[in-house]
């Protein structure tokens, strides 16, 4: 079965506001105030918790990698307790998913967000049941860009890895698809459009309305 696997953060949903809020909980706990801005730092938020902590600590003196490691569990706890205050699905995301399913594609999710948090968020957004699989950062011993992460998401969705592609928004997604030997479609409507275009994926989309046609062209 032909299969489309989606990244979550920055692809299906804009999670940056809640992620940055969680990171700022860490910084406030250390007496540093809010070191990250929900607008200016949105692109970093979509690269994950450690990237946010690293950026924040780079703006003050006296902090190093050990502080990132120490604060990461604090960030996860803060995020889990307030995961969907600002998060929204991107316009047209679920319409595109449903159109793919009607056209005979299996759909799933491969995210480097911890699985339990991804499950919680998708349930909270009311869309978990629309996807045949969800593979998180800790579901397997490996994570993106290891191709096994993508392959397992395809298999659990009931699809054929050889007839699949990955929809994402970062170099990690592009590298995952290349390592798996499948096409990537990167979205350009999140922060950092020029950076996405420079990654040279097989295709880009400016809105989810374009996805069905692009998928049909790439994998039939």
PyMOL CGO cylinders between C-alpha atoms (Angstrom):
from pymol import cmd
from pymol.cgo import CYLINDER

trace = [
    CYLINDER, 0.00, 0.00, 0.00, 1.29, 3.47, -0.88, 0.3, 1, 1, 1, 1, 1, 1,
    CYLINDER, 1.29, 3.47, -0.88, 2.05, 5.41, 2.29, 0.3, 1, 1, 1, 1, 1, 1,
    CYLINDER, 2.05, 5.41, 2.29, 2.60, 9.01, 3.33, 0.3, 1, 1, 1, 1, 1, 1,
    CYLINDER, 2.60, 9.01, 3.33, 4.38, 9.59, 6.63, 0.3, 1, 1, 1, 1, 1, 1,
    CYLINDER, 4.38, 9.59, 6.63, 4.16, 13.00, 8.29, 0.3, 1, 1, 1, 1, 1, 1,
    CYLINDER, 4.16, 13.00, 8.29, 6.46, 14.77, 10.68, 0.3, 1, 1, 1, 1, 1, 1,
    CYLINDER, 6.46, 14.77, 10.68, 4.52, 16.44, 13.50, 0.3, 1, 1, 1, 1, 1, 1,
    CYLINDER, 4.52, 16.44, 13.50, 6.15, 19.62, 14.82, 0.3, 1, 1, 1, 1, 1, 1,
    CYLINDER, 6.15, 19.62, 14.82, 6.28, 22.28, 12.13, 0.3, 1, 1, 1, 1, 1, 1,
    CYLINDER, 6.28, 22.28, 12.13, 4.58, 20.04, 9.57, 0.3, 1, 1, 1, 1, 1, 1,
    CYLINDER, 4.58, 20.04, 9.57, 1.15, 18.98, 10.78, 0.3, 1, 1, 1, 1, 1, 1,
    CYLINDER, 1.15, 18.98, 10.78, 0.99, 21.45, 13.65, 0.3, 1, 1, 1, 1, 1, 1,
    CYLINDER, 0.99, 21.45, 13.65, 2.60, 24.66, 14.81, 0.3, 1, 1, 1, 1, 1, 1,
    CYLINDER, 2.60, 24.66, 14.81, 3.76, 23.60, 18.26, 0.3, 1, 1, 1, 1, 1, 1,
    CYLINDER, 3.76, 23.60, 18.26, 6.37, 26.34, 18.67, 0.3, 1, 1, 1, 1, 1, 1,
    CYLINDER, 6.37, 26.34, 18.67, 4.46, 28.49, 21.16, 0.3, 1, 1, 1, 1, 1, 1,
    CYLINDER, 4.46, 28.49, 21.16, 3.97, 25.72, 23.71, 0.3, 1, 1, 1, 1, 1, 1,
    CYLINDER, 3.97, 25.72, 23.71, 7.51, 24.43, 23.24, 0.3, 1, 1, 1, 1, 1, 1,
    CYLINDER, 7.51, 24.43, 23.24, 9.02, 27.86, 23.85, 0.3, 1, 1, 1, 1, 1, 1,
    CYLINDER, 9.02, 27.86, 23.85, 6.78, 28.36, 26.88, 0.3, 1, 1, 1, 1, 1, 1,
    CYLINDER, 6.78, 28.36, 26.88, 8.12, 25.10, 28.34, 0.3, 1, 1, 1, 1, 1, 1,
    CYLINDER, 8.12, 25.10, 28.34, 11.72, 26.13, 27.73, 0.3, 1, 1, 1, 1, 1, 1,
    CYLINDER, 11.72, 26.13, 27.73, 11.10, 29.47, 29.37, 0.3, 1, 1, 1, 1, 1, 1,
    CYLINDER, 11.10, 29.47, 29.37, 9.79, 27.65, 32.45, 0.3, 1, 1, 1, 1, 1, 1,
    CYLINDER, 9.79, 27.65, 32.45, 13.29, 26.17, 32.75, 0.3, 1, 1, 1, 1, 1, 1,
    CYLINDER, 13.29, 26.17, 32.75, 15.01, 29.52, 32.36, 0.3, 1, 1, 1, 1, 1, 1,
    CYLINDER, 15.01, 29.52, 32.36, 12.72, 31.25, 34.84, 0.3, 1, 1, 1, 1, 1, 1,
    CYLINDER, 12.72, 31.25, 34.84, 13.39, 28.47, 37.33, 0.3, 1, 1, 1, 1, 1, 1,
    CYLINDER, 13.39, 28.47, 37.33, 17.07, 29.39, 37.15, 0.3, 1, 1, 1, 1, 1, 1,
    CYLINDER, 17.07, 29.39, 37.15, 16.31, 33.08, 37.65, 0.3, 1, 1, 1, 1, 1, 1,
    CYLINDER, 16.31, 33.08, 37.65, 17.14, 33.96, 34.03, 0.3, 1, 1, 1, 1, 1, 1,
    CYLINDER, 17.14, 33.96, 34.03, 13.73, 35.15, 32.88, 0.3, 1, 1, 1, 1, 1, 1,
    CYLINDER, 13.73, 35.15, 32.88, 12.27, 34.33, 29.49, 0.3, 1, 1, 1, 1, 1, 1,
    CYLINDER, 12.27, 34.33, 29.49, 15.27, 33.84, 27.21, 0.3, 1, 1, 1, 1, 1, 1,
    CYLINDER, 15.27, 33.84, 27.21, 13.28, 32.76, 24.15, 0.3, 1, 1, 1, 1, 1, 1,
    CYLINDER, 13.28, 32.76, 24.15, 10.79, 34.71, 22.07, 0.3, 1, 1, 1, 1, 1, 1,
    CYLINDER, 10.79, 34.71, 22.07, 7.77, 32.79, 20.72, 0.3, 1, 1, 1, 1, 1, 1,
    CYLINDER, 7.77, 32.79, 20.72, 7.96, 34.53, 17.34, 0.3, 1, 1, 1, 1, 1, 1,
    CYLINDER, 7.96, 34.53, 17.34, 11.65, 35.17, 16.70, 0.3, 1, 1, 1, 1, 1, 1,
    CYLINDER, 11.65, 35.17, 16.70, 12.71, 31.75, 17.98, 0.3, 1, 1, 1, 1, 1, 1,
    CYLINDER, 12.71, 31.75, 17.98, 9.91, 29.67, 16.45, 0.3, 1, 1, 1, 1, 1, 1,
    CYLINDER, 9.91, 29.67, 16.45, 12.21, 27.91, 13.98, 0.3, 1, 1, 1, 1, 1, 1,
    CYLINDER, 12.21, 27.91, 13.98, 14.51, 26.73, 16.77, 0.3, 1, 1, 1, 1, 1, 1,
    CYLINDER, 14.51, 26.73, 16.77, 11.54, 25.48, 18.78, 0.3, 1, 1, 1, 1, 1, 1,
    CYLINDER, 11.54, 25.48, 18.78, 10.57, 23.18, 15.93, 0.3, 1, 1, 1, 1, 1, 1,
    CYLINDER, 10.57, 23.18, 15.93, 14.03, 21.57, 16.07, 0.3, 1, 1, 1, 1, 1, 1,
    CYLINDER, 14.03, 21.57, 16.07, 13.31, 20.26, 19.56, 0.3, 1, 1, 1, 1, 1, 1,
    CYLINDER, 13.31, 20.26, 19.56, 13.82, 20.81, 23.25, 0.3, 1, 1, 1, 1, 1, 1,
    CYLINDER, 13.82, 20.81, 23.25, 17.58, 20.56, 23.37, 0.3, 1, 1, 1, 1, 1, 1,
    CYLINDER, 17.58, 20.56, 23.37, 17.94, 23.05, 20.54, 0.3, 1, 1, 1, 1, 1, 1,
    CYLINDER, 17.94, 23.05, 20.54, 15.80, 25.55, 22.46, 0.3, 1, 1, 1, 1, 1, 1,
    CYLINDER, 15.80, 25.55, 22.46, 17.75, 25.11, 25.67, 0.3, 1, 1, 1, 1, 1, 1,
    CYLINDER, 17.75, 25.11, 25.67, 21.04, 25.44, 23.83, 0.3, 1, 1, 1, 1, 1, 1,
    CYLINDER, 21.04, 25.44, 23.83, 19.92, 28.68, 22.19, 0.3, 1, 1, 1, 1, 1, 1,
    CYLINDER, 19.92, 28.68, 22.19, 18.62, 30.14, 25.44, 0.3, 1, 1, 1, 1, 1, 1,
    CYLINDER, 18.62, 30.14, 25.44, 21.75, 29.32, 27.41, 0.3, 1, 1, 1, 1, 1, 1,
    CYLINDER, 21.75, 29.32, 27.41, 23.91, 30.79, 24.62, 0.3, 1, 1, 1, 1, 1, 1,
    CYLINDER, 23.91, 30.79, 24.62, 22.39, 34.18, 25.48, 0.3, 1, 1, 1, 1, 1, 1,
    CYLINDER, 22.39, 34.18, 25.48, 23.73, 34.23, 29.04, 0.3, 1, 1, 1, 1, 1, 1,
    CYLINDER, 23.73, 34.23, 29.04, 27.12, 33.57, 30.56, 0.3, 1, 1, 1, 1, 1, 1,
    CYLINDER, 27.12, 33.57, 30.56, 28.14, 30.64, 32.71, 0.3, 1, 1, 1, 1, 1, 1,
    CYLINDER, 28.14, 30.64, 32.71, 26.06, 27.83, 31.20, 0.3, 1, 1, 1, 1, 1, 1,
    CYLINDER, 26.06, 27.83, 31.20, 27.15, 24.79, 29.21, 0.3, 1, 1, 1, 1, 1, 1,
    CYLINDER, 27.15, 24.79, 29.21, 25.98, 21.45, 27.78, 0.3, 1, 1, 1, 1, 1, 1,
    CYLINDER, 25.98, 21.45, 27.78, 25.59, 19.98, 31.26, 0.3, 1, 1, 1, 1, 1, 1,
    CYLINDER, 25.59, 19.98, 31.26, 22.88, 22.55, 31.95, 0.3, 1, 1, 1, 1, 1, 1,
    CYLINDER, 22.88, 22.55, 31.95, 21.04, 21.56, 28.78, 0.3, 1, 1, 1, 1, 1, 1,
    CYLINDER, 21.04, 21.56, 28.78, 21.12, 17.93, 29.90, 0.3, 1, 1, 1, 1, 1, 1,
    CYLINDER, 21.12, 17.93, 29.90, 19.95, 18.83, 33.40, 0.3, 1, 1, 1, 1, 1, 1,
    CYLINDER, 19.95, 18.83, 33.40, 17.09, 21.02, 32.24, 0.3, 1, 1, 1, 1, 1, 1,
    CYLINDER, 17.09, 21.02, 32.24, 15.79, 18.77, 29.47, 0.3, 1, 1, 1, 1, 1, 1,
    CYLINDER, 15.79, 18.77, 29.47, 13.66, 16.59, 31.81, 0.3, 1, 1, 1, 1, 1, 1,
    CYLINDER, 13.66, 16.59, 31.81, 12.33, 19.79, 33.42, 0.3, 1, 1, 1, 1, 1, 1,
    CYLINDER, 12.33, 19.79, 33.42, 11.32, 21.03, 29.98, 0.3, 1, 1, 1, 1, 1, 1,
    CYLINDER, 11.32, 21.03, 29.98, 9.53, 17.77, 29.17, 0.3, 1, 1, 1, 1, 1, 1,
    CYLINDER, 9.53, 17.77, 29.17, 7.58, 17.94, 32.43, 0.3, 1, 1, 1, 1, 1, 1,
    CYLINDER, 7.58, 17.94, 32.43, 6.57, 21.54, 31.81, 0.3, 1, 1, 1, 1, 1, 1,
    CYLINDER, 6.57, 21.54, 31.81, 5.56, 20.77, 28.24, 0.3, 1, 1, 1, 1, 1, 1,
    CYLINDER, 5.56, 20.77, 28.24, 3.52, 17.73, 29.24, 0.3, 1, 1, 1, 1, 1, 1,
    CYLINDER, 3.52, 17.73, 29.24, 1.54, 19.82, 31.73, 0.3, 1, 1, 1, 1, 1, 1,
    CYLINDER, 1.54, 19.82, 31.73, 0.69, 22.54, 29.19, 0.3, 1, 1, 1, 1, 1, 1,
    CYLINDER, 0.69, 22.54, 29.19, 0.95, 20.94, 25.76, 0.3, 1, 1, 1, 1, 1, 1,
    CYLINDER, 0.95, 20.94, 25.76, -1.83, 22.55, 23.74, 0.3, 1, 1, 1, 1, 1, 1,
    CYLINDER, -1.83, 22.55, 23.74, -2.45, 26.12, 24.88, 0.3, 1, 1, 1, 1, 1, 1,
    CYLINDER, -2.45, 26.12, 24.88, -0.99, 27.66, 21.71, 0.3, 1, 1, 1, 1, 1, 1,
    CYLINDER, -0.99, 27.66, 21.71, -0.64, 24.67, 19.38, 0.3, 1, 1, 1, 1, 1, 1,
    CYLINDER, -0.64, 24.67, 19.38, -2.78, 24.57, 16.24, 0.3, 1, 1, 1, 1, 1, 1,
    CYLINDER, -2.78, 24.57, 16.24, -2.95, 22.33, 13.21, 0.3, 1, 1, 1, 1, 1, 1,
    CYLINDER, -2.95, 22.33, 13.21, -1.80, 24.04, 10.06, 0.3, 1, 1, 1, 1, 1, 1,
    CYLINDER, -1.80, 24.04, 10.06, -4.61, 25.10, 7.71, 0.3, 1, 1, 1, 1, 1, 1,
    CYLINDER, -4.61, 25.10, 7.71, -5.74, 22.29, 5.46, 0.3, 1, 1, 1, 1, 1, 1,
    CYLINDER, -5.74, 22.29, 5.46, -3.62, 19.62, 7.18, 0.3, 1, 1, 1, 1, 1, 1,
    CYLINDER, -3.62, 19.62, 7.18, -6.42, 17.23, 8.02, 0.3, 1, 1, 1, 1, 1, 1,
    CYLINDER, -6.42, 17.23, 8.02, -8.26, 17.85, 4.76, 0.3, 1, 1, 1, 1, 1, 1,
    CYLINDER, -8.26, 17.85, 4.76, -5.08, 16.76, 2.98, 0.3, 1, 1, 1, 1, 1, 1,
    CYLINDER, -5.08, 16.76, 2.98, -4.76, 13.67, 5.19, 0.3, 1, 1, 1, 1, 1, 1,
    CYLINDER, -4.76, 13.67, 5.19, -8.34, 12.63, 4.53, 0.3, 1, 1, 1, 1, 1, 1,
    CYLINDER, -8.34, 12.63, 4.53, -7.97, 13.19, 0.78, 0.3, 1, 1, 1, 1, 1, 1,
    CYLINDER, -7.97, 13.19, 0.78, -4.91, 10.94, 0.73, 0.3, 1, 1, 1, 1, 1, 1,
    CYLINDER, -4.91, 10.94, 0.73, -6.80, 8.23, 2.59, 0.3, 1, 1, 1, 1, 1, 1,
    CYLINDER, -6.80, 8.23, 2.59, -9.72, 8.47, 0.16, 0.3, 1, 1, 1, 1, 1, 1,
    CYLINDER, -9.72, 8.47, 0.16, -7.24, 8.09, -2.69, 0.3, 1, 1, 1, 1, 1, 1,
    CYLINDER, -7.24, 8.09, -2.69, -5.97, 4.84, -1.20, 0.3, 1, 1, 1, 1, 1, 1,
    CYLINDER, -5.97, 4.84, -1.20, -2.90, 5.91, 0.73, 0.3, 1, 1, 1, 1, 1, 1,
    CYLINDER, -2.90, 5.91, 0.73, -2.01, 4.80, 4.24, 0.3, 1, 1, 1, 1, 1, 1,
    CYLINDER, -2.01, 4.80, 4.24, -0.91, 7.64, 6.50, 0.3, 1, 1, 1, 1, 1, 1,
    CYLINDER, -0.91, 7.64, 6.50, 1.22, 7.75, 9.64, 0.3, 1, 1, 1, 1, 1, 1,
    CYLINDER, 1.22, 7.75, 9.64, 3.42, 9.96, 11.80, 0.3, 1, 1, 1, 1, 1, 1,
    CYLINDER, 3.42, 9.96, 11.80, 7.16, 9.82, 12.45, 0.3, 1, 1, 1, 1, 1, 1,
    CYLINDER, 7.16, 9.82, 12.45, 8.28, 12.42, 14.98, 0.3, 1, 1, 1, 1, 1, 1,
    CYLINDER, 8.28, 12.42, 14.98, 11.30, 13.02, 17.18, 0.3, 1, 1, 1, 1, 1, 1,
    CYLINDER, 11.30, 13.02, 17.18, 8.95, 14.18, 19.92, 0.3, 1, 1, 1, 1, 1, 1,
    CYLINDER, 8.95, 14.18, 19.92, 8.75, 11.52, 22.70, 0.3, 1, 1, 1, 1, 1, 1,
    CYLINDER, 8.75, 11.52, 22.70, 5.98, 9.09, 21.82, 0.3, 1, 1, 1, 1, 1, 1,
    CYLINDER, 5.98, 9.09, 21.82, 3.84, 9.69, 24.91, 0.3, 1, 1, 1, 1, 1, 1,
    CYLINDER, 3.84, 9.69, 24.91, 3.87, 13.45, 24.35, 0.3, 1, 1, 1, 1, 1, 1,
    CYLINDER, 3.87, 13.45, 24.35, 3.05, 13.01, 20.66, 0.3, 1, 1, 1, 1, 1, 1,
    CYLINDER, 3.05, 13.01, 20.66, 0.16, 10.69, 21.53, 0.3, 1, 1, 1, 1, 1, 1,
    CYLINDER, 0.16, 10.69, 21.53, -1.15, 13.12, 24.13, 0.3, 1, 1, 1, 1, 1, 1,
    CYLINDER, -1.15, 13.12, 24.13, -0.98, 16.04, 21.73, 0.3, 1, 1, 1, 1, 1, 1,
    CYLINDER, -0.98, 16.04, 21.73, -2.66, 14.24, 18.84, 0.3, 1, 1, 1, 1, 1, 1,
    CYLINDER, -2.66, 14.24, 18.84, -5.42, 13.02, 21.13, 0.3, 1, 1, 1, 1, 1, 1,
    CYLINDER, -5.42, 13.02, 21.13, -5.89, 16.53, 22.52, 0.3, 1, 1, 1, 1, 1, 1,
    CYLINDER, -5.89, 16.53, 22.52, -6.14, 17.93, 19.00, 0.3, 1, 1, 1, 1, 1, 1,
    CYLINDER, -6.14, 17.93, 19.00, -8.74, 15.24, 18.24, 0.3, 1, 1, 1, 1, 1, 1,
    CYLINDER, -8.74, 15.24, 18.24, -6.94, 13.76, 15.24, 0.3, 1, 1, 1, 1, 1, 1,
    CYLINDER, -6.94, 13.76, 15.24, -4.98, 10.74, 16.49, 0.3, 1, 1, 1, 1, 1, 1,
    CYLINDER, -4.98, 10.74, 16.49, -7.48, 8.29, 15.01, 0.3, 1, 1, 1, 1, 1, 1,
    CYLINDER, -7.48, 8.29, 15.01, -6.89, 9.63, 11.51, 0.3, 1, 1, 1, 1, 1, 1,
    CYLINDER, -6.89, 9.63, 11.51, -3.38, 8.14, 11.39, 0.3, 1, 1, 1, 1, 1, 1,
    CYLINDER, -3.38, 8.14, 11.39, -2.49, 4.49, 11.13, 0.3, 1, 1, 1, 1, 1, 1,
    CYLINDER, -2.49, 4.49, 11.13, 0.77, 4.79, 13.07, 0.3, 1, 1, 1, 1, 1, 1,
    CYLINDER, 0.77, 4.79, 13.07, 2.71, 7.10, 15.36, 0.3, 1, 1, 1, 1, 1, 1,
    CYLINDER, 2.71, 7.10, 15.36, 6.43, 6.54, 15.95, 0.3, 1, 1, 1, 1, 1, 1,
    CYLINDER, 6.43, 6.54, 15.95, 8.11, 8.84, 18.47, 0.3, 1, 1, 1, 1, 1, 1,
    CYLINDER, 8.11, 8.84, 18.47, 11.69, 9.56, 19.44, 0.3, 1, 1, 1, 1, 1, 1,
    CYLINDER, 11.69, 9.56, 19.44, 11.73, 6.77, 22.02, 0.3, 1, 1, 1, 1, 1, 1,
    CYLINDER, 11.73, 6.77, 22.02, 9.55, 4.18, 20.26, 0.3, 1, 1, 1, 1, 1, 1,
    CYLINDER, 9.55, 4.18, 20.26, 12.61, 2.49, 18.76, 0.3, 1, 1, 1, 1, 1, 1,
    CYLINDER, 12.61, 2.49, 18.76, 16.29, 2.42, 19.72, 0.3, 1, 1, 1, 1, 1, 1,
    CYLINDER, 16.29, 2.42, 19.72, 16.85, 4.87, 16.84, 0.3, 1, 1, 1, 1, 1, 1,
    CYLINDER, 16.85, 4.87, 16.84, 15.21, 8.12, 15.75, 0.3, 1, 1, 1, 1, 1, 1,
    CYLINDER, 15.21, 8.12, 15.75, 15.17, 10.28, 12.64, 0.3, 1, 1, 1, 1, 1, 1,
    CYLINDER, 15.17, 10.28, 12.64, 17.27, 10.58, 10.49, 0.3, 1, 1, 1, 1, 1, 1,
    CYLINDER, 17.27, 10.58, 10.49, 17.78, 6.82, 10.90, 0.3, 1, 1, 1, 1, 1, 1,
    CYLINDER, 17.78, 6.82, 10.90, 15.65, 5.26, 8.13, 0.3, 1, 1, 1, 1, 1, 1,
    CYLINDER, 15.65, 5.26, 8.13, 14.37, 2.53, 10.46, 0.3, 1, 1, 1, 1, 1, 1,
    CYLINDER, 14.37, 2.53, 10.46, 12.23, 5.20, 12.11, 0.3, 1, 1, 1, 1, 1, 1,
    CYLINDER, 12.23, 5.20, 12.11, 10.48, 5.91, 8.81, 0.3, 1, 1, 1, 1, 1, 1,
    CYLINDER, 10.48, 5.91, 8.81, 10.23, 2.25, 7.81, 0.3, 1, 1, 1, 1, 1, 1,
    CYLINDER, 10.23, 2.25, 7.81, 8.55, 1.30, 11.08, 0.3, 1, 1, 1, 1, 1, 1,
    CYLINDER, 8.55, 1.30, 11.08, 6.02, 4.12, 10.76, 0.3, 1, 1, 1, 1, 1, 1,
    CYLINDER, 6.02, 4.12, 10.76, 5.17, 2.82, 7.27, 0.3, 1, 1, 1, 1, 1, 1,
    CYLINDER, 5.17, 2.82, 7.27, 4.88, -0.80, 8.40, 0.3, 1, 1, 1, 1, 1, 1,
    CYLINDER, 4.88, -0.80, 8.40, 2.66, 0.04, 11.36, 0.3, 1, 1, 1, 1, 1, 1,
    CYLINDER, 2.66, 0.04, 11.36, 0.40, 2.03, 9.04, 0.3, 1, 1, 1, 1, 1, 1,
    CYLINDER, 0.40, 2.03, 9.04, 0.05, -1.07, 6.87, 0.3, 1, 1, 1, 1, 1, 1,
    CYLINDER, 0.05, -1.07, 6.87, 2.10, 0.23, 3.98, 0.3, 1, 1, 1, 1, 1, 1,
    CYLINDER, 2.10, 0.23, 3.98, 5.03, -0.70, 1.76, 0.3, 1, 1, 1, 1, 1, 1,
    CYLINDER, 5.03, -0.70, 1.76, 8.26, 1.18, 2.56, 0.3, 1, 1, 1, 1, 1, 1,
    CYLINDER, 8.26, 1.18, 2.56, 9.25, 1.03, -1.11, 0.3, 1, 1, 1, 1, 1, 1,
    CYLINDER, 9.25, 1.03, -1.11, 6.12, 3.00, -2.05, 0.3, 1, 1, 1, 1, 1, 1,
    CYLINDER, 6.12, 3.00, -2.05, 6.29, 5.70, 0.61, 0.3, 1, 1, 1, 1, 1, 1,
    CYLINDER, 6.29, 5.70, 0.61, 7.39, 9.26, 1.14, 0.3, 1, 1, 1, 1, 1, 1,
    CYLINDER, 7.39, 9.26, 1.14, 7.97, 11.60, 4.05, 0.3, 1, 1, 1, 1, 1, 1,
    CYLINDER, 7.97, 11.60, 4.05, 6.37, 15.01, 4.55, 0.3, 1, 1, 1, 1, 1, 1,
    CYLINDER, 6.37, 15.01, 4.55, 8.41, 17.24, 6.83, 0.3, 1, 1, 1, 1, 1, 1,
    CYLINDER, 8.41, 17.24, 6.83, 9.95, 20.65, 7.37, 0.3, 1, 1, 1, 1, 1, 1,
    CYLINDER, 9.95, 20.65, 7.37, 13.62, 20.27, 8.36, 0.3, 1, 1, 1, 1, 1, 1,
    CYLINDER, 13.62, 20.27, 8.36, 16.98, 18.86, 7.31, 0.3, 1, 1, 1, 1, 1, 1,
    CYLINDER, 16.98, 18.86, 7.31, 16.29, 15.93, 9.63, 0.3, 1, 1, 1, 1, 1, 1,
    CYLINDER, 16.29, 15.93, 9.63, 13.24, 14.99, 7.58, 0.3, 1, 1, 1, 1, 1, 1,
    CYLINDER, 13.24, 14.99, 7.58, 15.09, 15.45, 4.29, 0.3, 1, 1, 1, 1, 1, 1,
    CYLINDER, 15.09, 15.45, 4.29, 18.00, 13.31, 5.57, 0.3, 1, 1, 1, 1, 1, 1,
    CYLINDER, 18.00, 13.31, 5.57, 15.61, 10.63, 6.84, 0.3, 1, 1, 1, 1, 1, 1,
    CYLINDER, 15.61, 10.63, 6.84, 14.02, 10.29, 3.43, 0.3, 1, 1, 1, 1, 1, 1,
    CYLINDER, 14.02, 10.29, 3.43, 17.37, 10.13, 1.67, 0.3, 1, 1, 1, 1, 1, 1,
    CYLINDER, 17.37, 10.13, 1.67, 18.65, 7.52, 4.08, 0.3, 1, 1, 1, 1, 1, 1,
    CYLINDER, 18.65, 7.52, 4.08, 15.47, 5.52, 3.43, 0.3, 1, 1, 1, 1, 1, 1,
    CYLINDER, 15.47, 5.52, 3.43, 15.74, 5.93, -0.33, 0.3, 1, 1, 1, 1, 1, 1,
    CYLINDER, 15.74, 5.93, -0.33, 12.31, 7.57, -0.61, 0.3, 1, 1, 1, 1, 1, 1,
    CYLINDER, 12.31, 7.57, -0.61, 11.18, 11.06, -1.67, 0.3, 1, 1, 1, 1, 1, 1,
    CYLINDER, 11.18, 11.06, -1.67, 10.64, 13.93, 0.72, 0.3, 1, 1, 1, 1, 1, 1,
    CYLINDER, 10.64, 13.93, 0.72, 8.10, 16.74, 0.50, 0.3, 1, 1, 1, 1, 1, 1,
    CYLINDER, 8.10, 16.74, 0.50, 9.00, 19.71, 2.67, 0.3, 1, 1, 1, 1, 1, 1,
    CYLINDER, 9.00, 19.71, 2.67, 6.49, 22.36, 3.70, 0.3, 1, 1, 1, 1, 1, 1,
    CYLINDER, 6.49, 22.36, 3.70, 7.43, 26.00, 3.27, 0.3, 1, 1, 1, 1, 1, 1,
    CYLINDER, 7.43, 26.00, 3.27, 4.68, 27.65, 5.32, 0.3, 1, 1, 1, 1, 1, 1,
    CYLINDER, 4.68, 27.65, 5.32, 6.51, 27.39, 8.64, 0.3, 1, 1, 1, 1, 1, 1,
    CYLINDER, 6.51, 27.39, 8.64, 9.39, 29.60, 9.78, 0.3, 1, 1, 1, 1, 1, 1,
    CYLINDER, 9.39, 29.60, 9.78, 12.50, 29.54, 7.60, 0.3, 1, 1, 1, 1, 1, 1,
    CYLINDER, 12.50, 29.54, 7.60, 11.13, 29.16, 4.06, 0.3, 1, 1, 1, 1, 1, 1,
    CYLINDER, 11.13, 29.16, 4.06, 14.49, 29.96, 2.42, 0.3, 1, 1, 1, 1, 1, 1,
    CYLINDER, 14.49, 29.96, 2.42, 16.25, 27.37, 4.59, 0.3, 1, 1, 1, 1, 1, 1,
    CYLINDER, 16.25, 27.37, 4.59, 13.71, 24.73, 3.53, 0.3, 1, 1, 1, 1, 1, 1,
    CYLINDER, 13.71, 24.73, 3.53, 14.14, 25.49, -0.16, 0.3, 1, 1, 1, 1, 1, 1,
    CYLINDER, 14.14, 25.49, -0.16, 17.93, 25.21, 0.21, 0.3, 1, 1, 1, 1, 1, 1,
    CYLINDER, 17.93, 25.21, 0.21, 17.57, 21.61, 1.41, 0.3, 1, 1, 1, 1, 1, 1,
    CYLINDER, 17.57, 21.61, 1.41, 16.72, 20.54, -2.15, 0.3, 1, 1, 1, 1, 1, 1,
    CYLINDER, 16.72, 20.54, -2.15, 13.98, 17.98, -1.40, 0.3, 1, 1, 1, 1, 1, 1,
    CYLINDER, 13.98, 17.98, -1.40, 12.15, 16.18, -4.19, 0.3, 1, 1, 1, 1, 1, 1,
    CYLINDER, 12.15, 16.18, -4.19, 9.27, 18.64, -3.75, 0.3, 1, 1, 1, 1, 1, 1,
    CYLINDER, 9.27, 18.64, -3.75, 8.04, 21.51, -1.61, 0.3, 1, 1, 1, 1, 1, 1,
    CYLINDER, 8.04, 21.51, -1.61, 4.51, 22.72, -0.93, 0.3, 1, 1, 1, 1, 1, 1,
    CYLINDER, 4.51, 22.72, -0.93, 3.33, 26.18, 0.05, 0.3, 1, 1, 1, 1, 1, 1,
    CYLINDER, 3.33, 26.18, 0.05, 0.01, 24.85, 1.34, 0.3, 1, 1, 1, 1, 1, 1,
    CYLINDER, 0.01, 24.85, 1.34, -1.55, 21.49, 2.09, 0.3, 1, 1, 1, 1, 1, 1,
    CYLINDER, -1.55, 21.49, 2.09, -3.90, 21.97, -0.86, 0.3, 1, 1, 1, 1, 1, 1,
    CYLINDER, -3.90, 21.97, -0.86, -0.92, 21.04, -3.08, 0.3, 1, 1, 1, 1, 1, 1,
    CYLINDER, -0.92, 21.04, -3.08, -0.03, 17.81, -1.30, 0.3, 1, 1, 1, 1, 1, 1,
    CYLINDER, -0.03, 17.81, -1.30, -2.28, 15.29, -3.06, 0.3, 1, 1, 1, 1, 1, 1,
    CYLINDER, -2.28, 15.29, -3.06, -1.04, 16.20, -6.52, 0.3, 1, 1, 1, 1, 1, 1,
    CYLINDER, -1.04, 16.20, -6.52, 2.60, 16.18, -5.43, 0.3, 1, 1, 1, 1, 1, 1,
    CYLINDER, 2.60, 16.18, -5.43, 2.24, 12.78, -3.75, 0.3, 1, 1, 1, 1, 1, 1,
    CYLINDER, 2.24, 12.78, -3.75, 0.57, 11.30, -6.84, 0.3, 1, 1, 1, 1, 1, 1,
    CYLINDER, 0.57, 11.30, -6.84, 3.45, 12.56, -8.97, 0.3, 1, 1, 1, 1, 1, 1,
    CYLINDER, 3.45, 12.56, -8.97, 6.15, 11.17, -6.69, 0.3, 1, 1, 1, 1, 1, 1,
    CYLINDER, 6.15, 11.17, -6.69, 4.81, 7.73, -5.76, 0.3, 1, 1, 1, 1, 1, 1,
    CYLINDER, 4.81, 7.73, -5.76, 1.79, 7.24, -7.97, 0.3, 1, 1, 1, 1, 1, 1,
]
cmd.load_cgo(trace, "trace")
